[in-house]
Amino acid sequence: MKFIALPILVSALIVGGCASTTHTINITPTPEVSMNTLTNDKIIDITVLSSFDGKIGEINTGIGEHADIMLSATSKEDIKKALTEGLIKLGFKPNKGGQPPADLKVTLSKLSYTTTKKVLKTEATLDYSLSLELKAKNKTYRANYVSQKIDEYGSLPTQEEVQEAMSQLASDTVTRLLNDPNVILLLQK
């Protein structure tokens, strides 16, 4: 009886270990900025650009599991919302002020989730980068904000775990942008 159970158990592990799925994630940055009383005298026109649509990566684990990582359609709107809420928390009023507006253009320039198999462990490299072009007070300021995180795991992470890790990386990146002293200097009154 023991000899019959062993092949069944091994077969079940092999079939279970070859799972394939799709993780559709919604990256929602929640920047951490301190409450402040900064003020602006020009409207702040926020534009978010991204060429990322659909698949941003995949997971292939050391035990044969696979998941495609797909981006939800709301990523640009979520970045714009995070920027707007962060500016308001700093004390700015993006929709109030005179003309010409300060032009805050943010481009999601890198977004990826790549994996490397290491025996039974899998190493995931998460990348999230924003490029900024801010035109205000007859000046143009350009900057790049790059974040990377390395995760290791044995089995396929859940959709929620992938989404949480990418959202945290996005939050860190947007926080750095909002706390950039050059951005604050050009936007404030």
Backbone as JSON, one array per atom type, in Angstrom:
{
  "sequence": "MKFIALPILVSALIVGGCASTTHTINITPTPEVSMNTLTNDKIIDITVLSSFDGKIGEINTGIGEHADIMLSATSKEDIKKALTEGLIKLGFKPNKGGQPPADLKVTLSKLSYTTTKKVLKTEATLDYSLSLELKAKNKTYRANYVSQKIDEYGSLPTQEEVQEAMSQLASDTVTRLLNDPNVILLLQK",
  "N": [[0.82, -1.19, 0.0], [1.99, 1.23, 0.75], [3.76, 1.65, -1.33], [2.12, 2.23, -3.48], [0.91, 4.62, -2.73], [3.02, 6.46, -2.71], [3.81, 7.06, -5.51], [1.43, 8.34, -6.28], [1.37, 10.55, -4.57], [3.73, 11.9, -5.38], [3.03, 12.45, -8.04], [0.87, 14.19, -7.62], [2.19, 16.36, -6.42], [3.85, 17.18, -8.53], [1.98, 17.9, -10.53], [0.58, 19.9, -9.14], [2.67, 21.69, -8.75], [3.08, 22.76, -11.24], [1.52, 24.9, -11.85], [-0.18, 27.5, -13.61], [-0.95, 30.87, -13.99], [-2.57, 34.11, -14.05], [-1.72, 37.22, -12.77], [-3.39, 40.04, -12.27], [-2.64, 43.24, -11.54], [-3.19, 46.18, -9.57], [-1.54, 48.99, -9.26], [-1.18, 51.1, -6.67], [0.01, 53.94, -5.59], [0.77, 55.31, -2.41], [1.86, 57.97, -1.19], [4.11, 59.08, 1.39], [4.09, 61.95, 2.96], [4.88, 64.82, 4.91], [2.51, 66.75, 6.73], [2.02, 70.07, 5.77], [2.3, 73.63, 5.29], [2.62, 74.79, 2.79], [2.31, 77.03, 0.02], [0.92, 77.83, -3.2], [1.05, 79.98, -6.08], [0.27, 79.67, -8.63], [-1.74, 77.68, -10.81], [-1.4, 74.16, -10.67], [-0.7, 72.08, -13.1], [-1.11, 68.79, -13.65], [0.23, 66.11, -15.38], [0.25, 62.76, -16.38], [2.1, 60.32, -17.94], [2.39, 57.19, -19.63], [3.69, 54.3, -21.11], [3.18, 51.79, -20.52], [1.23, 49.0, -20.69], [-0.79, 46.36, -20.09], [1.03, 43.35, -19.99], [3.63, 43.29, -17.63], [5.58, 41.72, -16.7], [6.72, 38.48, -15.55], [6.41, 35.57, -13.5], [8.4, 32.86, -12.8], [8.77, 30.11, -11.02], [11.09, 28.1, -9.07], [9.92, 25.66, -8.69], [8.33, 25.14, -10.82], [6.04, 26.71, -11.13], [4.05, 29.28, -12.67], [3.29, 32.65, -13.48], [1.79, 35.27, -15.23], [2.33, 38.74, -15.05], [0.11, 41.23, -15.07], [-0.83, 44.59, -15.78], [-3.28, 46.69, -14.42], [-5.73, 48.85, -15.98], [-5.83, 51.31, -14.73], [-3.5, 52.59, -13.87], [-2.15, 55.08, -14.59], [-4.02, 57.0, -13.75], [-4.05, 56.44, -11.03], [-1.46, 57.19, -10.25], [-1.56, 59.94, -10.81], [-3.57, 60.69, -9.02], [-2.29, 60.1, -6.58], [-0.15, 61.92, -6.68], [-1.56, 64.37, -6.7], [-2.97, 64.23, -4.22], [-0.76, 64.1, -2.5], [0.48, 66.61, -2.98], [-1.54, 68.29, -2.02], [-1.54, 67.54, 0.67], [0.9, 68.57, 1.37], [0.23, 71.18, 1.44], [-0.25, 72.61, -0.84], [-2.5, 73.89, -3.36], [-3.55, 72.5, -5.99], [-5.54, 73.1, -7.96], [-6.02, 75.77, -7.74], [-5.08, 79.14, -8.33], [-3.09, 81.35, -10.38], [-2.54, 82.06, -13.91], [0.25, 81.67, -16.15], [-0.08, 78.1, -15.77], [1.83, 75.99, -13.52], [3.61, 73.41, -14.95], [3.54, 70.14, -14.4], [4.87, 67.34, -15.36], [4.83, 63.91, -15.4], [6.36, 60.89, -16.15], [5.87, 57.48, -16.32], [8.51, 55.63, -16.47], [9.84, 53.22, -16.19], [8.81, 49.99, -15.48], [8.74, 46.97, -14.16], [8.75, 43.42, -13.53], [10.72, 40.93, -12.87], [12.01, 37.59, -12.84], [14.38, 35.24, -11.49], [15.46, 31.96, -11.42], [16.7, 30.12, -8.7], [17.81, 27.33, -7.8], [15.59, 25.88, -5.71], [14.54, 28.24, -4.91], [13.21, 31.43, -5.83], [14.18, 34.46, -7.24], [13.01, 37.68, -7.32], [13.05, 40.66, -9.16], [12.0, 43.84, -8.8], [11.15, 46.73, -10.5], [10.67, 50.25, -10.64], [10.22, 53.31, -12.04], [10.15, 56.85, -12.3], [10.03, 59.67, -14.43], [10.51, 63.11, -14.36], [9.37, 66.24, -15.51], [9.3, 69.49, -14.82], [7.89, 72.55, -15.33], [8.04, 75.76, -14.37], [7.86, 79.12, -13.17], [9.42, 80.24, -15.23], [11.42, 78.37, -15.51], [12.89, 75.14, -16.07], [12.82, 71.97, -14.71], [14.27, 68.83, -14.52], [14.13, 65.45, -13.55], [14.91, 62.13, -12.4], [13.46, 59.39, -10.77], [14.22, 56.52, -9.29], [13.44, 53.25, -8.32], [14.09, 50.11, -6.82], [13.52, 46.75, -5.9], [14.34, 43.69, -4.35], [13.07, 40.51, -4.06], [12.74, 37.31, -2.48], [11.47, 34.04, -2.79], [9.84, 30.84, -2.25], [7.59, 29.54, -3.29], [4.93, 30.34, -5.6], [4.03, 33.71, -5.35], [1.04, 35.3, -4.13], [-1.51, 37.13, -5.94], [-2.2, 39.38, -4.47], [0.07, 39.73, -2.87], [2.04, 40.36, -4.77], [0.93, 42.69, -5.84], [0.92, 44.34, -3.55], [3.68, 44.57, -3.02], [4.6, 45.88, -5.38], [3.06, 48.22, -5.22], [4.07, 49.37, -2.88], [6.68, 49.93, -3.68], [6.13, 51.8, -5.7], [4.95, 53.77, -4.1], [7.14, 54.6, -2.52], [8.71, 55.77, -4.52], [7.1, 57.88, -5.56], [6.89, 59.36, -3.22], [9.54, 60.25, -2.89], [9.72, 61.96, -5.11], [7.78, 63.93, -4.45], [8.94, 64.99, -2.15], [11.2, 66.19, -3.07], [13.36, 68.86, -2.85], [13.77, 70.73, -4.92], [11.48, 70.52, -6.51], [9.53, 71.39, -4.71], [10.44, 74.02, -4.28], [10.08, 75.21, -6.84], [7.32, 75.06, -7.11], [6.16, 76.42, -4.97], [4.84, 79.52, -3.65]],
  "CA": [[0.0, 0.0, 0.0], [2.87, 2.39, 0.81], [4.37, 1.83, -2.64], [1.11, 2.82, -4.36], [0.66, 5.99, -2.28], [4.16, 7.3, -3.05], [3.68, 7.63, -6.86], [0.29, 9.25, -6.32], [1.8, 11.77, -3.89], [4.69, 12.57, -6.26], [2.26, 12.98, -9.18], [0.09, 15.34, -7.15], [3.12, 17.47, -6.23], [4.29, 17.64, -9.84], [0.85, 18.6, -11.18], [0.33, 21.12, -8.36], [3.8, 22.58, -8.93], [3.13, 23.28, -12.61], [0.38, 25.81, -12.0], [0.0, 28.7, -14.42], [-2.04, 31.8, -13.72], [-2.33, 35.52, -14.37], [-1.94, 38.17, -11.68], [-3.66, 41.4, -12.74], [-2.42, 44.06, -10.36], [-3.49, 47.61, -9.6], [-0.49, 49.64, -8.47], [-1.74, 52.33, -6.08], [0.98, 54.59, -4.71], [0.28, 56.13, -1.3], [3.08, 58.63, -0.72], [4.17, 59.55, 2.77], [4.64, 63.3, 3.07], [4.46, 65.48, 6.14], [1.57, 67.86, 6.59], [2.76, 71.32, 5.69], [1.48, 74.78, 4.92], [3.17, 75.41, 1.59], [1.28, 77.62, -0.84], [1.28, 78.07, -4.59], [0.31, 81.1, -6.68], [-0.11, 79.24, -9.99], [-2.37, 76.36, -10.92], [-0.43, 73.09, -10.94], [-1.28, 71.18, -14.11], [-0.43, 67.49, -13.51], [0.04, 65.17, -16.49], [0.97, 61.5, -16.18], [2.24, 59.54, -19.18], [2.91, 55.84, -19.46], [3.53, 53.42, -22.28], [2.98, 50.44, -20.0], [-0.15, 48.54, -20.83], [-0.8, 44.91, -20.18], [2.02, 42.53, -19.29], [4.84, 43.98, -17.17], [6.56, 40.73, -16.28], [6.22, 37.15, -15.25], [7.06, 34.83, -12.43], [8.66, 31.45, -13.04], [9.41, 29.64, -9.79], [11.96, 26.93, -9.15], [9.13, 24.43, -8.63], [7.52, 25.0, -12.02], [4.84, 27.56, -11.18], [4.17, 30.41, -13.6], [2.23, 33.67, -13.48], [2.01, 36.51, -15.97], [1.96, 39.91, -14.26], [-0.59, 42.18, -15.94], [-1.13, 45.87, -15.14], [-4.65, 47.15, -14.65], [-5.8, 50.04, -16.83], [-5.95, 52.54, -13.95], [-2.22, 52.99, -13.28], [-1.88, 56.51, -14.77], [-4.93, 57.75, -12.89], [-3.63, 56.24, -9.64], [-0.27, 58.02, -10.04], [-2.01, 61.33, -10.76], [-4.29, 60.86, -7.75], [-1.29, 60.12, -5.51], [0.56, 63.2, -6.77], [-2.49, 65.43, -6.28], [-3.19, 64.11, -2.78], [0.5, 64.46, -1.84], [0.65, 68.06, -3.05], [-2.52, 68.88, -1.11], [-1.06, 67.29, 2.03], [2.0, 69.51, 1.59], [-0.35, 72.51, 1.59], [-0.53, 73.2, -2.15], [-3.85, 73.77, -3.91], [-3.25, 72.36, -7.42], [-6.57, 73.66, -8.83], [-6.2, 77.2, -7.47], [-3.92, 79.96, -8.65], [-3.15, 82.1, -11.62], [-1.99, 81.52, -15.15], [0.22, 80.32, -16.71], [0.07, 77.09, -14.73], [3.05, 75.2, -13.41], [3.38, 72.18, -15.7], [4.18, 69.0, -13.75], [4.68, 66.18, -16.24], [5.48, 62.73, -14.86], [6.29, 59.74, -17.04], [6.24, 56.18, -15.77], [9.53, 55.28, -17.45], [10.22, 51.81, -16.07], [7.93, 49.19, -14.64], [8.98, 45.57, -14.52], [8.81, 42.38, -12.51], [11.44, 39.83, -13.51], [12.43, 36.56, -11.89], [15.49, 34.35, -11.78], [15.38, 30.74, -10.61], [17.91, 29.74, -7.97], [17.47, 26.0, -7.28], [14.17, 25.87, -5.37], [14.13, 29.61, -4.61], [13.06, 32.33, -6.96], [14.51, 35.84, -6.91], [12.25, 38.63, -8.13], [13.54, 42.03, -9.19], [10.91, 44.77, -9.09], [11.65, 48.05, -10.89], [9.65, 51.28, -10.83], [10.92, 54.58, -12.24], [9.4, 58.0, -12.8], [10.78, 60.8, -14.96], [9.78, 64.35, -14.1], [9.71, 67.51, -16.14], [8.5, 70.52, -14.18], [8.1, 73.89, -15.87], [7.41, 76.77, -13.51], [8.67, 80.31, -12.92], [10.35, 80.36, -16.36], [12.51, 77.4, -15.36], [12.54, 73.74, -16.31], [13.55, 71.05, -13.85], [14.09, 67.43, -14.9], [14.72, 64.51, -12.59], [14.48, 60.73, -12.47], [13.32, 58.76, -9.46], [14.33, 55.1, -9.6], [13.34, 52.35, -7.18], [14.22, 48.69, -7.12], [13.39, 45.88, -4.74], [14.61, 42.28, -4.63], [12.33, 39.58, -3.19], [13.0, 35.88, -2.68], [10.39, 33.18, -2.3], [9.92, 29.44, -2.67], [6.44, 29.21, -4.13], [4.32, 31.46, -6.31], [3.34, 34.66, -4.49], [-0.34, 35.59, -4.53], [-1.74, 38.39, -6.64], [-2.19, 40.44, -3.47], [1.46, 39.95, -2.45], [2.72, 41.05, -5.87], [0.35, 44.04, -5.9], [1.39, 45.09, -2.38], [5.11, 44.86, -3.21], [4.73, 46.9, -6.42], [2.46, 49.47, -4.72], [5.01, 49.95, -1.92], [7.77, 50.48, -4.48], [5.59, 53.01, -6.32], [4.77, 54.76, -3.03], [8.47, 55.13, -2.18], [9.17, 56.59, -5.63], [6.29, 59.1, -5.58], [7.27, 60.11, -2.02], [10.8, 60.96, -3.18], [9.4, 63.05, -6.03], [7.07, 65.0, -3.73], [9.82, 65.58, -1.15], [12.35, 66.79, -3.74], [13.35, 70.3, -2.55], [13.67, 71.53, -6.15], [10.07, 70.52, -6.9], [8.83, 72.27, -3.76], [10.87, 75.39, -4.54], [9.46, 75.73, -8.06], [5.86, 75.11, -7.0], [5.63, 77.29, -3.93], [4.66, 80.96, -3.89]],
  "C": [[0.86, 1.26, 0.0], [3.48, 2.68, -0.55], [3.41, 2.45, -3.64], [0.89, 4.29, -4.01], [1.78, 6.93, -2.69], [4.07, 7.87, -4.47], [2.52, 8.61, -6.97], [0.67, 10.58, -5.69], [2.76, 12.57, -4.77], [3.97, 13.18, -7.46], [1.47, 14.21, -8.78], [0.99, 16.55, -6.96], [3.58, 18.04, -7.57], [3.18, 18.42, -10.53], [0.57, 19.91, -10.46], [1.43, 22.14, -8.56], [3.89, 23.19, -10.31], [1.98, 24.24, -12.88], [0.77, 27.02, -12.85], [-1.21, 29.59, -14.21], [-1.66, 33.2, -14.21], [-2.65, 36.35, -13.14], [-2.16, 39.55, -12.31], [-3.6, 42.31, -11.52], [-2.77, 45.52, -10.62], [-2.47, 48.28, -8.68], [-1.03, 50.98, -7.98], [-0.72, 52.94, -5.12], [0.26, 55.39, -3.62], [1.5, 56.8, -0.68], [2.97, 59.08, 0.74], [4.88, 60.9, 2.78], [4.1, 63.92, 4.34], [3.47, 66.59, 5.83], [2.38, 69.15, 6.63], [1.81, 72.43, 5.29], [2.08, 75.52, 3.73], [2.03, 75.97, 0.75], [1.84, 77.83, -2.25], [0.49, 79.27, -5.09], [-0.11, 80.81, -8.12], [-0.83, 77.9, -9.9], [-1.27, 75.35, -11.21], [-1.12, 72.07, -11.85], [-0.47, 69.87, -14.09], [-0.8, 66.59, -14.68], [0.86, 63.92, -16.19], [0.94, 60.73, -17.5], [2.8, 58.16, -18.86], [2.69, 55.06, -20.74], [3.29, 51.98, -21.83], [1.51, 50.09, -20.03], [-0.09, 47.02, -20.94], [0.31, 44.27, -19.38], [3.27, 43.33, -18.92], [5.91, 42.99, -16.7], [5.92, 39.38, -16.06], [7.03, 36.53, -14.13], [7.2, 33.38, -12.9], [9.42, 30.94, -11.83], [10.26, 28.41, -10.04], [11.2, 25.62, -9.09], [8.11, 24.35, -9.76], [6.25, 25.82, -12.08], [5.1, 28.75, -12.09], [2.99, 31.36, -13.41], [2.67, 34.83, -14.35], [1.56, 37.65, -15.07], [1.39, 40.95, -15.22], [-0.93, 43.44, -15.14], [-2.56, 46.26, -15.45], [-4.62, 48.47, -15.42], [-5.78, 51.35, -16.04], [-4.63, 53.11, -13.45], [-1.91, 54.48, -13.42], [-2.74, 57.35, -13.84], [-4.52, 57.62, -11.43], [-2.39, 57.06, -9.31], [-0.69, 59.48, -9.91], [-2.74, 61.62, -9.45], [-3.31, 60.96, -6.59], [-0.52, 61.43, -5.5], [-0.31, 64.35, -6.26], [-2.69, 65.4, -4.78], [-1.93, 64.48, -1.99], [0.74, 65.95, -1.84], [-0.3, 68.77, -2.09], [-2.07, 68.7, 0.34], [0.11, 68.22, 2.37], [1.49, 70.94, 1.77], [-0.69, 73.18, 0.27], [-2.0, 73.01, -2.51], [-3.71, 73.71, -5.43], [-4.27, 73.03, -8.35], [-6.78, 75.15, -8.62], [-4.92, 77.94, -7.8], [-4.09, 80.6, -10.01], [-2.56, 81.34, -12.8], [-0.64, 82.2, -15.41], [0.45, 79.29, -15.6], [1.49, 76.52, -14.67], [2.74, 73.86, -14.07], [4.21, 71.05, -15.1], [3.88, 67.76, -14.59], [5.51, 65.01, -15.71], [5.27, 61.57, -15.82], [6.72, 58.49, -16.28], [7.21, 55.56, -16.78], [10.02, 53.84, -17.35], [9.3, 51.13, -15.09], [8.13, 47.74, -15.05], [9.04, 44.69, -13.29], [9.46, 41.18, -13.19], [11.92, 38.84, -12.45], [13.6, 35.76, -12.43], [15.36, 33.15, -10.86], [16.74, 30.46, -9.98], [17.58, 28.47, -7.19], [15.97, 25.99, -6.97], [13.65, 27.25, -4.98], [14.0, 30.4, -5.9], [13.38, 33.74, -6.47], [13.77, 36.76, -7.87], [12.88, 40.01, -8.02], [12.4, 42.92, -9.66], [11.51, 46.13, -9.38], [10.5, 49.0, -11.12], [10.39, 52.61, -10.93], [9.97, 55.63, -12.8], [10.38, 59.03, -13.32], [9.91, 62.03, -14.81], [10.3, 65.46, -14.99], [8.75, 68.54, -15.56], [8.89, 71.87, -14.77], [7.31, 74.87, -15.02], [8.4, 77.92, -13.33], [9.76, 80.49, -13.98], [11.58, 79.46, -16.23], [11.97, 76.01, -15.67], [13.44, 72.87, -15.44], [13.22, 69.63, -14.29], [14.79, 66.54, -13.87], [14.16, 63.11, -12.84], [14.48, 60.16, -11.06], [13.21, 57.26, -9.71], [14.26, 54.29, -8.31], [13.45, 50.92, -7.65], [14.14, 47.91, -5.82], [13.66, 44.45, -5.2], [13.87, 41.45, -3.59], [12.79, 38.16, -3.48], [11.83, 35.09, -2.11], [10.55, 31.78, -2.87], [8.78, 29.04, -3.58], [5.85, 30.49, -4.7], [3.63, 32.42, -5.34], [1.92, 34.92, -5.02], [-0.4, 36.91, -5.28], [-1.63, 39.55, -5.66], [-0.76, 40.76, -3.01], [2.24, 40.71, -3.52], [2.23, 42.5, -5.94], [0.86, 44.9, -4.75], [2.85, 45.49, -2.54], [5.31, 45.95, -4.25], [4.16, 48.24, -5.96], [3.39, 50.15, -3.72], [6.19, 50.58, -2.64], [7.34, 51.78, -5.15], [5.42, 54.12, -5.29], [6.1, 55.41, -2.65], [8.96, 56.1, -3.26], [8.42, 57.92, -5.68], [6.63, 59.97, -4.36], [8.56, 60.89, -2.26], [10.57, 62.13, -4.12], [8.78, 64.22, -5.27], [7.96, 65.69, -2.69], [11.08, 66.2, -1.75], [12.32, 68.3, -3.49], [13.25, 71.19, -3.79], [12.24, 71.6, -6.66], [9.3, 71.49, -6.01], [9.17, 73.72, -4.04], [10.18, 75.99, -5.77], [7.94, 75.85, -7.96], [5.36, 76.13, -5.99], [5.69, 78.76, -4.32], [5.94, 81.71, -3.68]]
}
